[in-house]
Amino acid sequence: MASQGPFRHGPSRRALLKGALATSALPALGSLGISTPAFAAPNWKKYAGTTIEANLIKGPRGELLQKYASEFTELTGIKVESELIPEQQQRQKAVIELTSGKPSFDVVHLSYHVQKRQFEKAGWLADISGFMKDPTLTAPDLTVDDFSAGGRQFAENDKGVMHSLPWSVDYFILYYNKEIFAKKNVAVPKTMDEMVAAAEKLNDTAAGIYGFTGRGLRNANMTLWSNFFLNYGGEFLDAKGNILTDGPESIEATKVYQRLMMKSAPPGAAGFNWMESMASLTQGRAAMWIDGVGWAPPIEDPNASRVVGKIGYTLVPAGPKGQYSSTYGDGVGIAKTSTKKEAAYLYCQWAVSKQMGARLLQSGGGVPFRNSILNDAEVQKGVKNQEWLRSVIDSAKISKLGLPVIIPVAEFRDLVGAGITATLAGADPATELKKAHEQFRPILERSEKT
């Protein structure tokens, strides 16, 4: 990700909204398909006059919460000071502050696929199970059962205690440039082999067009690579908890990833995160991109994209051992040390509310974990791009966790990701995966013993 400083809610927000990733205009409440007030719980004003701090990840989701924070303040009388920070830096900052025992924030935006076990083991988040059962704090339409099974798996610990509210699920999909495909008369790929062939056929370096783009940067590349890994039959852990990322399935999957990125991606793709990958697509330089579902706003924003109306949305192509969409998730939790837990909980509840979830879905910025939102016919009608919506609904049927649920997941991403990046310079996949496996195995074993 390109280096950026944090954005505070307030004077610097104007600069943020001018950025290339500023979300396109979001629908007004009247167009959300919600005919009755979304909030029915009593005592919304009980903590009026309180000020809370929220640590958010920069992107369409965090921007959505910042954009509508004034509505939350009007509803509750609670003022929100929020900070938008690029994801890698946000994760580091959150861990540093939580470890200190004196975090500057009350609410934290967490990435379950990276932080679930780490946060649970450290005990950094407040138990909100009691809040969920309190009718003076929780609207009657917000129930644990309304979250999808995956959302509950992310948010609850092994004892069923909830330490965060599931916010947005992120399925990986295939974005493709319809215009580039049509010019070369190439069919949209249904399989990995077809995707490789299509990418090479669509590659036109003389015209500055590349068949594929994607994350090559160490660590960030793992979310893309796992789509190949899973579809080639890979499993992260065996029944005994042993890591399994250096087997024949991993090697074959990495060879396909390597071929796509070396033969059909733009120069410098080994250093790409999602921002650089998306820039290739939005500038009309890439025919295909596999990434999370939440990038429709900048892709369809005429102020940030040259391919508005030209992009198709579909499932990640199938591999020889199945068809899966690597799945990740975000949540919002409350720092255990916060002295404003109830006010912070009202904010978290508002963030995952039906009206905010409808805005999230209808803007293309993400997919709510709440079934009542995703399956609401009126909300679905308000989604401008029905092709994108279909890719979301269909991906939900083939979703699979894109990273192992382990404590040292950051080290896992670093070590395996470094090996995968090395293959983009021509290194042998089998050699690199074996080296990463040998380096990571003792780290995993130590983490399980402590």
N, C-alpha and C positions, 0 to 999 in steps of 0.2 A: 504494500500500500504506500502511496506517496506520503511523504512526511507532511503532517499538518498539525497545528496546535489545537488545543481544545477550544470549543465554542461555548460561550456562556449565553444563557438566556437573558436578553437585554440588548444593549447597544450593538453588540457584534452579530446579532441575529440577521441584520440586514445583509451583512457580508455573506453569511451562510446561504441565504435565500438566493443570492446571485450566483452561487457556485454551480458547477456543472452537474452536481448530483441533487440539486434542489428538486423537490417533488413537484409534479405538475399540479394544477389546480385540483383540490380535493372537493368532493361533493358536499353541498350544504345538508344540514340535518334533514330537511324536508324531502330530500331525494334519496334517503337511505332505506326507504321501505319500512320505516318504523313509525307507526301511526300513533303510538301511545308513548308517554314518557318512559325512558329507559331505566329510570331510577325510582324505586318505590320504598327504600328502607327509611325508617325514621332517623332523626338525629343527625342528618348530614351536616348541620350547622354546629354540632356540639363542640367542634375543635376550631371554630372560626377564630381568626387572629393568629393562628399558628403558622410558622414558616418552616417548610421542609426542604431538604436538599435531595436532588435526584441525580445519580450518576448514570448517564445513558450512552449507548453506542451510536456514533454518527452513522447516519444512513436513513432511508425512508421511514423506518419504524421510530427511531428516536426523534426524527424531525416531526413526525405526526404528533407525538406527545407534546413536543414543545409548541407546535403550531396552535393546538387547542387547549393549552394549559389555562388560558383565561376562562374557559368554560368551566373547568374544574374549580377554579377560584370562585366564580360566580355561584356555583352549586353549593360549595362548602364553606367559603370564607377562608380557606387555607391557601396561603401563597406558596408557590413552588419556584425554587431557584434550581434550574437544571443545567447540566453541563453535558455537551455533546463531544465525545472524544473518539477518534478512529479506533476500531475494535482492538487491535493489538495493544495499543497504548492504554486503552480503557481497562482491559483485563489486567495488565501489569499494575496499573494504578489501584484498582480495586483490591488486588491481593496485598499489595504493600500496605495500604491503609487498614485493611481488615486485620492483617497480621499485627499491626501496631496496637490494636485494641481501641484506637481512637479515630475511626473513619470520619471524614468530613461530611459524609452523606448519610441520609436516612434510608433512601431507596436505591437499590442497585439493579441494573439491567444485567442479567447473567446469561451466558451461553451454556446451556445444559451439556452439550456434547463435549465441552472442554472442562467445565467447572463443577459439574454435579458432585462427583465423588470427593473432590478436593474441598468444596464448601461444606459438605456433610461431615467429613472427618474432622475438619477444623471447628465445626460448630459455629460458623460465622453468622448464620441467618436465624431470625426469630421464628419460633413455632407459631404458625398462623391458624392451626387447626381449630383452636378455640374461637378465634375471630369469625371463621367460616360458619360456626354454629350459633353465633350471637345475632339475633334478629335486630338488635339496635345498631349493629355495625354492617350487616350484610344484607343486600337486596335479596328478596325471595327468589328471584330468577337465577341467582348465582349459586349453583350447587356443584359439589365435587363430581357428581355423575354427568354433568354437562360437558366436562372436559373429555377429550378423546382418550382412549387407553394409553396412547403414546405420551400424551400430555401428563397424565397421572403418573406414568412410569418415570418421567423426568422429574416431576415436582415432589413426589413423595419419597421418603426413605424406605428401607426394607421393613419398617414397622408400621408403615402407612401414615406416618406423620408428614404433614405438608409444611414445607418451609418456603414456598414461593407460589405464585400463581402462574400457570402456564399461559404464555402470551401468544407467541407466533411460531408455527411449525414451518420449517423450510425444506421443501422437497427440491431435489435437483431435476431440472428439465433441460431439454434441447431447444435453444433459440436458433433460428435459421433465417437467413435473408432470402425471401421469396424471389426477389428480383434477380439476384445472382444465380439462384437455382434455375429460374426460368430461362435466362440467357444461354445457359449451357445445357438446357433440357435434361437436368439431373433430377431424379426422384428423391424425395425426402427419405433418408435411411431408416430402416426398421431394425437393423442389426448392426453390431459393432463392425463387422467386416464391410457392410455396405457403407458405413460412415467413413471408414478409412479410404475406401475406393472413391467415394464422393468428394472427400476433402482433397484428394490428389488430383481429381479431374477438375475441380473448381479452382485450384491453385493457379494464379496468374500473376507471378511476381513482377512481370513487366508492367502490368497495369496497377500494381500495388494492392492486389487482392489475394487474400490467403484463405485456404479452405477451412481452417479451424483456428480457434484461439482458446486459451484457457490458462489456468493458474500453473505456473512452473516454479514459483518461488518456494523455497524450503518452508515447510510447515503449512503454509497456505495451500500448497498443492495437494495435501492429503484429502481435502474434501472433494476434489475432482477425481483424483486417482481411485478413491474408494468405489466410485461408480463402475470402473473397469474391474477392480478387485472382486466386488460382489457378483457382478454379472459373469465372471469367469469361474465362479464357484468358491470364492474365498470366504473363509470364516476367520474372524479376528482371534477368537479364543476357543480352546477345546473344553471339554466337560470338566477338566481339572484346573482350568484357568491358565493354561500355557498359551503363550502367544504363537500365532500361526502365520506370520506374514512373510515367510521365506520359502513356502512350498511351491509346487509346480503351478498352481493356479495364480499365485502372486507373480511369478516370473512371466507367465504368458500375458497376464493383464498389463504388466509393466512394459512389455515389449510393444504392445499395441499403443499404449499411452506415449511411449518414447517415439514410435514411428510417426504418430500424428503430430506431436509437438516439434519434432526435428524436421519433418518433410513438408508440413502444411501450415505451420504457425508463423506469425510475424517474427522478424529478427528480435532477439532479446526476450523472447517468451519465457526463457528460463528464470527471468526475474519478475515475471508478471504475478500480481495478485488480482483480485476481482476488479479493481479499478482500472488497471491497464488493459485487462481482458475486455471489459465492457467498452472501453474507449475504442478498441479495435472494431467492435461490432457497431457501435453507435456512429462511428465515422465512415461506415460503409466499407471497411477494409477487411472484414472477416465474414465468411459465409456461414459459419456455425460457431456456437459457444455453448458449453454445458456449465450451468451454474444454478444457484438458488432461484426460487420462483419470485423473489421480491424485487426484481430489477425492472419491472414494467414501467414504473413512473419515469425514470430517466430515459429509458429507451423510447418512450412515446412522448417525451417532452420536446417540442420543437425548438426550445431555447438551448437544449443540450444534445440533441440528436439529429443526424442527417438521414435517419432511416425510419422516421415516423410512418406507421402504416405499412411498412415493408417487412416487418419481422413476424415469423410464424413461431408458434409455441407448441411443443409436442413432448412426448415421453422420451426419456433417455433410451437409446437403442438397446435391444436385447443382446446378451452375450451367449456363448455356447452352453452355459449352465443356468440360464434364467434371465429374467428381466426385473431389475430392482432400481428404485430411485433412492440414492443416499439421502438420509433424512437427519435433520438437525433441529434444534429448537431453542427458543429464547423464553425467558421468564422474567418476572419482576419480584424481588424479594426485599425484605426489611433487615437492616443490620441489627444484630442481636443487641448491640450496645446503644441503639437509638433510644432516646428518651421521649420520642414522639411516635411510638409504634402505631397507635390507633389512627392518628392522622395520616401516617405513611400508608397504613393499610387501606384507608379510603382512597388514596391516590392509586394504589395498585389495583384496587377493585374497579376504579374508573378506567384505568388503562385497558383492562380486559372486558369492559362492559360491551353490551350489544351495539351501542351506537359507535364506539371507537373501533370495535371489531369490524363493523360494517364498513367504516371508512378505510380501515386497513385493507380489507379485501377489495373494495371497490376502487381504491387507488392503485391496486396492483402491487402494493408495498409489502404484502405478506399474507399469511393465511391463519386465521384465528384457530386456536385449539378447541374452542367451544363449538360443539356440534350444532347448537341452536342457531348459531350465526351462519356457519358454513352451509347448513342445509335449509336455510330460510329461502323460499322461492322468491320472495320480494327482494331480499338482499341480493340474490343471484341475478335478478333482472337488472339491478343497478350496476352490475359489472359491465363496463363499457366493452371490454374485449372478451367475448365469450369463448374464443379459442384458447386464450390464456386460462380462463376459468376451467375449461374442460381438461386442460393439461394438469391443473391442480387436483381436480376431483379424481382423475385417472391415476395420477401419481400416488395419491393416498392409498390406492388399492395395492400398490406394489412397493410401498415404502419399507425401508430397512435401515436401522441405525448405521450411520456412516463412520462411526468411530467406536472402539471398544469402551465400555463403561468401566474405567479403571482410574485409580488416583493419579498416577504419573502420565496422564494423557498428553500433557504438554511435551514431556520428554519423548514420548512415543512419536508424536507429530514431528518433533525436531529431528530425531535420528532417522526414522524411515523417510521423512520428507527430504532430508539431506541426500540420502541415497538415491531417491527418485530424481532429484534435481541433477545429481551427478550423471545420470543416464542421458540427460539432455545435452551433455557434452560428449556423448559417445561411450560412456562407461557401460560395462556389462551388467544387465539387470540382476542376474543370478548372484554375481559377486557382491554387488552393492546391497542387495536384500539380505544376504547371509551376514554381511558385516554389521548391518543395522540390527539384525536379530540378535547377534552375539553381544552387541553393546547394550541392547535394551533389556535382555532377559534378566540380568542380575538386578537392574533397577526395579523391574516389576516384582521380583521375588522379595526384595527388601521392603517394598511398599506394602506388601500383603502381610509381612511379619510384624511391622511396627504398629 
